[in-house]
Amino acid sequence: MIDNKNNNNVVASPSNKGQSENSLAVFYGIGAVVVILLIIFFSTRGTELVVKDESGNPLDIPTEDISAGSVNNVVKKVPSISYADALVKYKDARIQIDALCQAFPNNVTYKNGTSIMIDNRSAINHTLKIGSTYTVDAYKFKIIKLTSNNLPETLLVDCDQYQNVATILVQK
């Protein structure tokens, strides 16, 4: 632009308003992502509730009807067993579940009354149905006891929306 009074050249500068609006939008976007990640982090941190008697000993609590003929799966409350100790103790009685709900091994036989380890090796929680319904948190495990009054009994294992990912034969 030329100023006709003084014959001086005046250069018009572009507005910084658009740049500051973009910077503000990026700042709010990054802030929103951080908040969402914090919410996800804190919501996925599970805590396990252990019911204890007056002496402080963990109680075994049935999770389904224990009338005659039912599969009496019981969550066995194991006081403070580490994952490494559980791997040793249940080395011959463990079923691993991966992120796609694939079970390994997927066809097993156990004696009536055997406690088994359901080992979730994925970053997501899984809901499993083995007679009763269990939620196994990400990278956690549950110990369940398999008992039945009607032997042999075949249990089909469902994982989330997938059916029959494993078969458990309970026998004498």
C-alpha positions, 0 to 999 in steps of 0.5 A, a space after each residue: 500500500 502506498 501513502 499518497 501524502 508522504 510517498 512512503 511505502 507502507 507494507 500491510 502485515 497479515 493478521 496473527 488472529 488465525 494463528 492464535 486461534 489455531 494454536 488455541 485449538 491445538 492446545 485444547 485438543 491436546 488437553 482433551 486427549 490427555 484427559 481422556 487418557 487419564 480417564 481410561 487409565 484410572 477406569 481400567 485399574 481394577 481392584 479385587 474385593 475379598 470377603 473375609 470372616 471375623 478372623 480375617 480369613 478369605 471366604 469361598 462364596 458360591 456364585 451360582 445356585 448350588 442345588 443338586 445337579 448344578 455345576 457348582 463353580 466357586 471362586 476360590 479366594 486365594 490370599 495374596 497369591 502372586 501370578 508367578 506362584 499361581 503359574 507354578 501351582 496351576 501349571 497343569 490346570 490353567 486355561 489362557 485367554 487371549 485378546 481375541 478370546 481364543 483359549 489355550 488349551 481349548 479341550 481339557 479334562 479335569 477331575 471333579 473338585 479340581 481348582 483351575 486358573 483362568 488366565 487373561 493374557 490380554 489388555 482387555 477385560 473378558 467376561 467368561 461363562 463356565 457354568 457361572 459368569 466371571 469377569 477376568 480383568 486385563 492381565 489378571 487371573 481367577 481361580 475357580 473350582 469345578 464340581 458337579 453332581 452329574 458326572 461326567 459333565 461337559 462345560 462349554 466356555 464362552 468368552 465375551 460374545 464368542 461361544 464355545 471357545 473351549 470345552 472342559 470335561 469334568 469327570 470322576 
